[in-house]
Amino acid sequence: MTGLSYEKLHAYSTEEDSLKAVEVAGHMLRQEMVTRVIITGVTPPSAGADKQVIGNIYLEGEQTFYSAMPYNGKNFSGTGVLFASVLMGSMMRGDDLKNAIQQEAEFLTAPFMMPAWRKFRKWKE
């Protein structure tokens, strides 16, 4: 929608440059749509596999908020639906969107940190 290709976005070599490009694309989209924008699944370049992060960028007006967490390189089916559900629930309660995104990240990562889940993942792999 913004003309920024996936290939160009992943050609940036630093986290700072990559995040700035996503932010600029988000502001372009926000201006075109005259709304708030949330970009999910942002994976900027990192110094090594053990330092990889995944995050979300939220843009409203001229403000930009970026929230990231460690990323293990794996994808889990249904996380987008969970993200939208937690976000919508937070908005229905009247929570600030910035806080809602932080709560969503905590909510979605908590199960993967539990000992039972780690045992299950090892069994499945």
C-alpha positions as CSV (number, residue, x, y, z in Angstrom):
1,M,0.0,0.0,0.0
2,T,3.0,2.3,0.5
3,G,5.1,1.1,-2.3
4,L,7.9,-0.2,0.0
5,S,8.8,-3.6,-1.2
6,Y,9.5,-6.5,1.2
7,E,12.9,-7.0,-0.5
8,K,13.9,-3.4,0.0
9,L,12.8,-3.4,3.6
10,H,14.9,-6.4,4.4
11,A,17.9,-5.0,2.5
12,Y,18.6,-2.6,5.4
13,S,21.7,-3.7,7.4
14,T,21.0,-1.9,10.7
15,E,18.1,-2.1,13.1
16,E,17.9,1.7,13.2
17,D,17.6,2.1,9.4
18,S,15.1,-0.8,9.1
19,L,12.9,0.7,11.8
20,K,13.1,4.1,10.3
21,A,12.0,2.8,6.9
22,V,9.0,1.0,8.5
23,E,8.1,4.2,10.4
24,V,8.2,6.3,7.3
25,A,6.0,3.7,5.4
26,G,3.6,3.7,8.4
27,H,3.3,7.5,8.4
28,M,2.6,7.4,4.7
29,L,-0.2,4.9,5.3
30,R,-1.5,6.9,8.3
31,Q,-1.7,10.1,6.2
32,E,-3.4,8.3,3.4
33,M,-5.9,6.6,5.6
34,V,-6.2,9.4,8.2
35,T,-6.1,6.9,11.1
36,R,-3.9,5.1,13.5
37,V,-1.6,2.5,12.1
38,I,-0.2,-0.7,13.8
39,I,2.5,-2.7,11.9
40,T,3.0,-6.1,13.4
41,G,5.7,-8.7,13.0
42,V,8.6,-6.2,12.5
43,T,11.9,-8.1,12.5
44,P,14.8,-5.6,12.1
45,P,18.3,-6.9,11.3
46,S,20.3,-7.9,14.4
47,A,23.9,-8.5,15.4
48,G,23.3,-12.2,15.7
49,A,20.7,-15.0,15.8
50,D,20.6,-14.8,19.6
51,K,19.8,-11.1,19.6
52,Q,16.9,-11.2,17.1
53,V,13.7,-9.4,18.1
54,I,10.2,-9.1,16.7
55,G,7.9,-6.2,17.5
56,N,5.1,-3.9,16.6
57,I,5.1,-0.3,15.6
58,Y,2.1,1.9,16.5
59,L,1.7,5.3,14.8
60,E,-0.7,8.0,15.9
61,G,-0.4,11.6,14.7
62,E,3.3,12.4,14.7
63,Q,4.0,9.9,17.5
64,T,5.6,6.5,17.0
65,F,5.8,3.7,19.5
66,Y,7.9,0.6,19.0
67,S,7.6,-2.5,21.2
68,A,9.9,-5.5,20.7
69,M,10.6,-8.8,22.4
70,P,13.1,-11.6,21.8
71,Y,12.4,-13.7,18.7
72,N,13.2,-17.3,18.3
73,G,12.8,-17.4,14.5
74,K,9.6,-19.5,14.7
75,N,6.1,-18.6,13.6
76,F,3.0,-19.7,15.5
77,S,-0.4,-20.1,13.8
78,G,-3.1,-17.9,15.2
79,T,-1.0,-15.2,16.9
80,G,-2.4,-12.5,14.7
81,V,-6.0,-13.4,15.7
82,L,-4.9,-13.4,19.4
83,F,-3.2,-10.0,18.9
84,A,-6.3,-8.5,17.4
85,S,-8.5,-10.0,20.2
86,V,-6.3,-8.7,23.0
87,L,-6.0,-5.3,21.3
88,M,-9.8,-5.0,20.7
89,G,-10.5,-6.1,24.3
90,S,-8.1,-3.4,25.6
91,M,-9.7,-0.8,23.4
92,M,-13.2,-1.8,24.6
93,R,-12.0,-1.3,28.2
94,G,-10.9,2.2,27.2
95,D,-7.2,1.4,27.5
96,D,-4.6,3.6,25.8
97,L,-3.5,1.8,22.5
98,K,0.2,2.1,23.5
99,N,-0.5,0.3,26.7
100,A,-2.7,-2.2,24.9
101,I,0.1,-3.2,22.6
102,Q,2.4,-3.7,25.6
103,Q,-0.2,-5.9,27.3
104,E,-0.7,-7.9,24.1
105,A,3.0,-8.6,23.9
106,E,3.1,-9.8,27.6
107,F,-0.1,-11.9,27.0
108,L,1.2,-13.6,23.9
109,T,4.7,-14.4,25.2
110,A,3.7,-15.7,28.7
111,P,2.6,-19.1,27.5
112,F,5.8,-19.8,25.7
113,M,7.8,-19.0,28.8
114,M,6.0,-21.6,30.9
115,P,8.0,-24.9,31.7
116,A,5.1,-27.1,30.4
117,W,5.1,-25.3,27.0
118,R,8.9,-25.6,26.7
119,K,8.7,-29.4,27.3
120,F,5.9,-29.7,24.8
121,R,7.9,-27.7,22.1
122,K,10.9,-30.0,22.7
123,W,8.6,-33.1,22.3
124,K,7.1,-31.7,19.1
125,E,10.4,-30.7,17.4
